Amino acid sequence: MTVLLKLYGSLLSQPSRAVELFLSINKIPYQSILINVLKEDHKSDKFLKLNPFNKIPVIDDDGFVLKERYVEETNGRFGKQQLTIMSQYSSANSVSP
């Protein structure tokens, strides 16, 4: 049996939608687990075990938990300069629950 990636996210979260779009475009099978940020599900004990900073999206790949931009920073196609530029804009203009 193939273990699917678990994507914890919210339709209200642009980063969650971006990860979901990436997975879909690249035909990577995944299970979408919706986190209701309006009910503060991202602050639950269960979710805080995945990401102590209570931010979404989070990917769980058979126990290996990815949060934030770990994958792009370590294995991605963007260079360090591009990531620095993206960080300046994302931290200044993003809204995270």
C-alpha positions in Angstrom: 0.0 0.0 0.0 1.3 3.4 -1.0 1.5 6.0 1.8 0.1 9.3 0.7 1.5 12.6 1.7 -0.8 14.4 4.1 -1.2 18.0 3.4 -2.6 20.0 6.4 -3.9 23.3 5.2 -6.8 25.7 4.8 -8.7 27.1 1.8 -8.2 30.5 3.5 -4.5 30.1 3.3 -2.7 31.1 0.1 0.4 29.1 1.0 -1.8 26.0 1.5 -3.4 26.5 -1.9 0.0 27.0 -3.5 1.3 23.7 -2.1 -1.9 22.0 -3.2 -1.5 23.4 -6.7 2.1 22.3 -6.8 1.2 18.7 -5.7 -1.6 18.6 -8.3 0.4 20.0 -11.2 3.2 17.5 -10.5 0.7 14.6 -10.1 2.0 13.8 -6.6 -0.7 11.9 -4.7 -1.7 13.4 -1.4 -4.4 13.4 1.2 -5.8 16.9 2.0 -6.6 17.4 5.7 -8.5 20.7 6.1 -7.6 22.8 9.2 -10.4 25.1 10.2 -8.5 28.3 11.2 -11.7 30.1 12.1 -12.3 27.5 14.8 -8.5 27.7 15.7 -7.8 24.0 14.8 -4.2 25.1 14.1 -3.8 25.8 17.8 -5.0 22.4 19.0 -2.6 20.1 20.8 -2.7 17.6 18.0 -1.7 20.2 15.4 0.9 21.8 17.6 2.7 18.4 17.7 3.1 18.7 13.9 4.1 22.4 13.9 4.7 24.1 17.3 4.5 27.5 15.5 0.9 26.7 14.6 1.3 27.7 11.0 -0.1 26.0 7.9 0.6 24.4 5.5 2.3 21.3 6.9 3.2 18.2 4.9 3.5 14.8 6.7 5.4 12.3 4.5 5.0 9.0 6.5 6.2 10.7 9.7 8.7 13.1 8.1 7.0 16.5 8.8 7.8 19.4 6.5 6.8 22.9 7.6 7.6 26.4 6.4 9.9 26.4 3.4 12.3 23.7 4.4 12.1 21.8 1.1 12.7 24.8 -1.1 15.6 26.0 1.1 17.3 22.7 1.1 16.5 21.0 -2.2 14.7 23.6 -4.3 15.2 25.1 -7.7 15.5 28.6 -6.4 18.9 30.1 -5.5 19.8 31.7 -2.2 19.4 35.2 -3.7 15.9 34.4 -5.0 14.9 33.0 -1.6 16.1 36.1 0.1 14.1 38.3 -2.2 11.0 36.1 -1.7 11.4 36.2 2.1 11.5 40.0 2.1 8.1 40.1 0.4 6.5 37.1 2.0 7.2 38.2 5.6 6.2 41.8 4.9 3.0 41.0 3.0 1.7 37.6 4.2 -1.1 37.0 6.6 -0.9 33.9 8.7 -3.6 32.8 11.1 
